[in-house]
Amino acid sequence: MATSAETTPSPVDLTGDLEVLGRVADSSNLAVVARIASVPGGHVIYKPVRGERPLWDFPDGTLAGREVAAHVVSRLGGWHVVPPTVMRDGPLGPGSVQLWIGDPFDPVADDVVVDLVPEGRTPDGWRAVLDGETPTGSAVTVVHSGADDVRSLSVLDAALNNSDRKGSHCLRDKAGRLWAIDHGVTFSPTPKLRTVLWGWAGEPLPERDLERLEQLRRALDDDLVRAELLELLPEDDVDALVKRVGRLIARGVHPEPRRDWPSVPWPPL
């Protein structure tokens, strides 16, 4: 069951002692599961800056800084879809620390947001993104949920200039609330939107998301907010964020894929 993600989540204190439990094996950069005793559920994901691999297309800033900035923007605009995330010190040095959604040792995916279906068989209430085939040659269609909260996430991604919105980065907790994770490649001043959530491309933005964008634009005019973001992002990235938000409001439609940039991450799930 889909639950609105705009409800403000309860405050979470991520400043307690970090107990490292183990490394996330399939992460392309160093990411570890850790425990903070005072955190509900206890688990967080800790991404130290020292474990980041240089990226040629993101030469400035840090993955950790962008992870935290994505949470800040989600909060400022009223999306509240990025789990609580802070920049702090830890056993492996400074890095981002984010509340882990669910149980890292017992993952459950009861409500899939992005899926593969036989080619051309998009379920009711879902949106088709592209056709392809599996390694075994089966013809499939990549589809995503048409729920309102997923649509709102696609608007947030456009504001963030998210370059890696895979299906596995969209999660629902046991209550059905949508969460979005993995925002290390966002905020580039160069247009790089790459996502599986293209189902509304070219359609008018929902009124509620225009209101969120307006709320975010007003927040970005505040000197204290700008200073907060400049602690996390290069100045060019912050300036580009302001311009992107203004363009989204002025155009009033969901972005469409660019022809000069790969529009879907690989793998999409």
C-alpha positions as a printed NumPy array, in Angstrom:
array([[  0.   ,   0.   ,   0.   ],
       [  1.421,   3.389,  -1.007],
       [  1.682,   6.019,   1.7  ],
       [  2.307,   9.716,   1.158],
       [  5.97 ,  10.57 ,   1.667],
       [  5.388,  14.248,   2.413],
       [  4.534,  13.717,   6.111],
       [  7.431,  15.012,   8.181],
       [  9.223,  12.017,   9.746],
       [ 10.063,  11.975,  13.427],
       [ 13.466,  13.508,  14.253],
       [ 16.339,  11.019,  14.392],
       [ 19.575,  11.676,  16.295],
       [ 22.457,  10.341,  14.195],
       [ 25.22 ,  11.784,  16.374],
       [ 25.726,   8.797,  18.702],
       [ 28.677,   6.429,  18.702],
       [ 29.035,   4.43 ,  15.481],
       [ 29.619,   0.695,  15.803],
       [ 30.753,  -0.67 ,  12.449],
       [ 29.151,  -4.043,  11.67 ],
       [ 30.331,  -4.821,   8.149],
       [ 30.898,  -3.624,   4.618],
       [ 28.178,  -3.441,   1.958],
       [ 29.717,  -5.902,  -0.515],
       [ 28.035,  -4.718,  -3.733],
       [ 28.73 ,  -1.004,  -3.241],
       [ 31.067,   0.594,  -5.801],
       [ 32.471,   2.857,  -3.064],
       [ 33.174,   2.087,   0.572],
       [ 29.884,   1.799,   2.441],
       [ 29.441,   0.095,   5.785],
       [ 26.513,  -0.97 ,   7.907],
       [ 26.802,   0.48 ,  11.377],
       [ 24.765,   0.676,  14.546],
       [ 23.859,   3.69 ,  16.668],
       [ 22.255,   2.551,  19.892],
       [ 19.942,   5.56 ,  20.19 ],
       [ 18.521,   5.232,  16.639],
       [ 15.157,   3.487,  16.141],
       [ 15.945,   0.155,  14.525],
       [ 19.585,   0.801,  15.332],
       [ 21.086,   0.594,  11.842],
       [ 22.614,   3.22 ,   9.575],
       [ 24.731,   3.239,   6.436],
       [ 28.033,   5.072,   6.804],
       [ 29.898,   6.23 ,   3.677],
       [ 33.352,   7.623,   4.54 ],
       [ 34.82 ,  10.224,   2.209],
       [ 38.157,   8.394,   2.304],
       [ 36.534,   5.408,   0.582],
       [ 35.261,   7.315,  -2.45 ],
       [ 36.624,   6.572,  -5.915],
       [ 37.28 ,   9.644,  -8.078],
       [ 34.68 ,  10.208, -10.807],
       [ 35.748,  11.936, -14.016],
       [ 32.277,  13.442, -14.55 ],
       [ 31.947,  14.612, -10.925],
       [ 35.406,  16.098, -10.332],
       [ 34.349,  18.475,  -7.553],
       [ 32.743,  17.87 ,  -4.191],
       [ 32.212,  14.509,  -2.508],
       [ 29.704,  11.688,  -2.767],
       [ 29.038,  12.049,   0.952],
       [ 28.329,  15.767,   0.638],
       [ 25.822,  15.132,  -2.138],
       [ 24.129,  12.382,  -0.091],
       [ 23.535,  14.847,   2.728],
       [ 22.564,  17.712,   0.4  ],
       [ 19.88 ,  15.501,  -1.199],
       [ 18.327,  15.005,   2.235],
       [ 18.474,  18.751,   2.88 ],
       [ 16.717,  19.573,  -0.412],
       [ 14.099,  16.863,   0.158],
       [ 13.375,  18.365,   3.572],
       [ 13.367,  21.996,   2.429],
       [ 10.864,  21.319,  -0.349],
       [  8.602,  19.169,   1.803],
       [  9.161,  15.88 ,  -0.035],
       [ 10.618,  14.147,   3.05 ],
       [ 11.519,  11.116,   0.962],
       [ 15.3  ,  10.905,   1.591],
       [ 16.024,   9.214,   4.93 ],
       [ 17.613,  11.369,   7.65 ],
       [ 21.244,  11.912,   6.635],
       [ 24.091,  13.879,   8.237],
       [ 27.757,  14.586,   7.637],
       [ 29.804,  13.567,  10.656],
       [ 32.995,  11.935,  11.851],
       [ 33.252,   8.206,  12.393],
       [ 35.727,   5.35 ,  12.862],
       [ 36.857,   5.693,   9.221],
       [ 36.854,   9.477,   9.171],
       [ 34.248,  12.017,   8.033],
       [ 31.405,  10.776,   5.882],
       [ 27.657,  10.64 ,   5.413],
       [ 25.538,   8.683,   7.878],
       [ 21.991,   7.788,   6.835],
       [ 19.196,   5.977,   8.617],
       [ 18.837,   2.474,   7.2  ],
       [ 15.316,   1.753,   6.028],
       [ 14.254,  -1.722,   7.14 ],
       [ 16.617,  -4.414,   8.406],
       [ 19.953,  -4.744,   6.549],
       [ 20.164,  -8.398,   7.572],
       [ 16.597,  -9.292,   6.622],
       [ 15.64 ,  -7.254,   3.531],
       [ 11.993,  -7.377,   2.506],
       [ 10.601,  -6.077,  -0.796],
       [  6.839,  -6.445,  -0.412],
       [  6.03 ,  -3.404,  -2.539],
       [  8.26 ,  -3.157,  -5.613],
       [  8.456,   0.304,  -7.197],
       [ 10.28 ,  -0.654, -10.416],
       [  9.971,  -4.046, -12.091],
       [ 10.388,  -6.13 , -15.246],
       [  7.321,  -7.589, -16.955],
       [  6.878,  -9.525, -20.205],
       [  7.171,  -7.107, -23.119],
       [  4.048,  -5.005, -23.623],
       [  2.243,  -6.252, -20.507],
       [  2.311,  -3.134, -18.333],
       [  0.072,  -3.684, -15.281],
       [ -2.811,  -1.316, -14.583],
       [ -1.618,   1.706, -12.64 ],
       [  1.991,   1.302, -13.808],
       [  4.037,   3.189, -16.402],
       [  6.226,   1.661, -19.115],
       [  9.74 ,   3.065, -19.543],
       [ 11.517,   0.955, -22.166],
       [ 11.618,  -2.465, -23.807],
       [ 14.617,  -4.775, -23.727],
       [ 15.652,  -8.34 , -23.168],
       [ 17.161, -10.368, -20.35 ],
       [ 20.557, -12.114, -20.641],
       [ 18.623, -15.265, -21.577],
       [ 16.866, -13.485, -24.444],
       [ 13.408, -12.962, -22.921],
       [ 11.647,  -9.811, -24.182],
       [ 10.724,  -7.552, -21.251],
       [  9.473,  -4.063, -20.447],
       [ 10.861,  -1.953, -17.606],
       [  7.902,  -0.508, -15.695],
       [  7.448,   1.59 , -12.59 ],
       [  4.609,   2.31 , -10.218],
       [  2.277,   5.127, -11.211],
       [  1.631,   6.073,  -7.574],
       [  1.531,   9.772,  -6.678],
       [  4.498,   9.512,  -4.311],
       [  6.649,   7.933,  -7.032],
       [  5.667,  10.762,  -9.368],
       [  6.72 ,  13.285,  -6.724],
       [ 10.047,  11.499,  -6.382],
       [ 10.61 ,  11.953, -10.116],
       [ 10.157,  15.71 ,  -9.629],
       [ 12.651,  15.755,  -6.769],
       [ 15.116,  13.839,  -8.963],
       [ 14.756,  16.484, -11.665],
       [ 15.577,  19.181,  -9.116],
       [ 18.553,  17.183,  -7.826],
       [ 19.763,  16.389, -11.372],
       [ 19.984,  12.769, -10.246],
       [ 22.274,  10.801, -12.53 ],
       [ 21.559,   7.345, -11.093],
       [ 17.931,   6.688, -10.128],
       [ 17.774,   2.896, -10.285],
       [ 14.798,   0.825,  -9.214],
       [ 16.695,  -0.549,  -6.213],
       [ 17.101,   3.012,  -4.926],
       [ 13.327,   3.292,  -4.379],
       [ 12.149,   1.553,  -1.202],
       [  8.944,   1.161,   0.74 ],
       [  9.021,   0.493,   4.466],
       [  6.602,  -1.827,   6.232],
       [  4.042,   0.974,   6.476],
       [  4.174,   1.506,   2.7  ],
       [  6.01 ,   4.833,   2.894],
       [  8.291,   5.565,  -0.059],
       [ 11.982,   6.32 ,   0.554],
       [ 14.763,   7.177,  -1.899],
       [ 18.439,   6.359,  -1.322],
       [ 21.847,   6.6  ,  -3.042],
       [ 22.284,  10.237,  -4.087],
       [ 26.054,  10.364,  -4.503],
       [ 25.888,  11.443,  -8.167],
       [ 23.54 ,  14.399,  -8.028],
       [ 23.726,  18.206,  -8.278],
       [ 26.073,  18.424, -11.265],
       [ 25.849,  21.855, -12.952],
       [ 25.728,  19.952, -16.287],
       [ 22.334,  18.374, -17.176],
       [ 22.712,  14.657, -16.336],
       [ 19.274,  13.381, -15.381],
       [ 19.374,   9.593, -15.707],
       [ 16.481,   7.674, -14.208],
       [ 14.021,   4.808, -14.569],
       [ 11.143,   7.126, -13.609],
       [ 10.378,   8.549, -17.069],
       [  6.729,   7.496, -17.119],
       [  5.392,  11.064, -16.923],
       [  7.874,  12.703, -19.328],
       [  6.364,  15.796, -20.937],
       [  3.207,  15.774, -18.803],
       [  2.22 ,  18.782, -16.624],
       [  3.664,  18.753, -13.121],
       [  1.109,  18.047, -10.376],
       [  0.015,  21.142,  -8.458],
       [  1.378,  19.736,  -5.189],
       [  4.831,  19.302,  -6.693],
       [  4.787,  22.822,  -8.128],
       [  4.063,  23.954,  -4.57 ],
       [  7.021,  21.922,  -3.316],
       [  9.279,  23.499,  -5.934],
       [  8.068,  26.968,  -4.952],
       [  8.709,  26.151,  -1.305],
       [ 12.205,  24.97 ,  -2.202],
       [ 12.888,  28.096,  -4.277],
       [ 11.919,  30.319,  -1.353],
       [ 14.157,  28.32 ,   0.974],
       [ 17.117,  28.611,  -1.4  ],
       [ 16.84 ,  32.409,  -1.218],
       [ 17.711,  32.238,   2.489],
       [ 21.378,  33.014,   3.226],
       [ 21.531,  30.43 ,   6.015],
       [ 20.209,  27.698,   3.722],
       [ 22.718,  28.638,   1.052],
       [ 25.511,  28.513,   3.632],
       [ 24.323,  25.064,   4.755],
       [ 24.433,  23.758,   1.185],
       [ 27.83 ,  25.344,   0.514],
       [ 29.205,  23.237,   3.37 ],
       [ 28.21 ,  20.189,   1.329],
       [ 28.449,  21.194,  -2.355],
       [ 30.63 ,  23.333,  -4.649],
       [ 29.232,  26.802,  -5.314],
       [ 28.547,  25.978,  -8.987],
       [ 26.358,  23.061,  -7.906],
       [ 24.314,  25.254,  -5.574],
       [ 23.857,  27.925,  -8.249],
       [ 22.796,  25.271, -10.765],
       [ 20.251,  23.882,  -8.278],
       [ 18.632,  27.313,  -7.977],
       [ 18.437,  27.646, -11.779],
       [ 17.024,  24.117, -12.251],
       [ 14.27 ,  24.711,  -9.727],
       [ 13.356,  27.972, -11.461],
       [ 13.251,  26.254, -14.876],
       [ 11.052,  23.423, -13.587],
       [  8.576,  25.946, -12.19 ],
       [  8.608,  28.071, -15.359],
       [  8.12 ,  25.118, -17.705],
       [  5.65 ,  23.315, -15.47 ],
       [  6.176,  19.891, -17.051],
       [  8.112,  16.727, -16.265],
       [ 11.481,  16.701, -18.07 ],
       [ 11.958,  14.509, -21.135],
       [ 15.024,  12.375, -21.906],
       [ 17.909,  14.171, -23.609],
       [ 19.298,  12.815, -26.854],
       [ 22.885,  13.693, -25.924],
       [ 22.945,  11.817, -22.603],
       [ 22.102,   8.214, -21.594],
       [ 18.664,   8.638, -20.078],
       [ 18.345,   5.345, -18.16 ],
       [ 20.936,   3.955, -15.694],
       [ 22.31 ,   0.477, -16.227],
       [ 21.27 ,  -1.85 , -14.844],
       [ 17.859,  -0.141, -14.434],
       [ 16.94 ,  -2.199, -11.39 ]])
